[in-house]
Amino acid sequence: MDVLVVDDQDAVREVLAELLEDVGLDVAEAASGEEALSRIARSGPPDVLVTDLDLGSGVSGLRLADDIAQQWPDVGIVFISGRPWLMAQHKLRPQERFLEKPCPFGELLDAVESLRPH
């Protein structure tokens, strides 16, 4: 899979996934950090993880990204959030990007493409 989109808001997740699929990417979806980790355990890691920071109760987007980065350091990670202050204590790694919601689709696509292996 090229991209795994993780967002607890169904409408947001579905729109992001559809837009990425429309440009030819192989996209999977997860509604929570736990679901994302389970999907990765079954199918392997994506090239790029696109995750909201606030995923409701349970594993946060930051925690999900940390778990993935520890096991698969080559996975690109795009954080998206309408709550940028949640990133205050996180220093972006070279393979990470942050976009504030709502972000233009072109910015998301540029971030994903910049992190995909070529």
C-alpha positions, 0 to 999 in steps of 0.5 A: 500500500502506498498510503494509510490514512488514519482519521477518526472522522469518517467523512474526513478520512474518506475524502482524503482517501478518495482524493489520493486514490484519484491520483493513482495511489493505493490507499487504505483507511483506519479510523483509529491508531489501534486499527492502523497498527492492526492493519500494518501488522496484517499487511505491512507498513505503508510507504506513507502514513497520513494521520490526524493528531487527535484520534479520539480515545486510545492511541494518538497520531503522535504515538502511532507515528512514534510506534511506526517510526521505531519499527519502520524508520523509512515510512514517511509520516504526514500529520494533519490537524486543526489543532497545531498546538498538539505538535508543540513538543514534537520535533519533526523528523526528516521523514515527517511533515505537518499540515494544518487543517484544512489544507489544500489537497495540492499541499497534501499530495506534495507532502505525500509525494515528497516522502514516497520512495522513488 
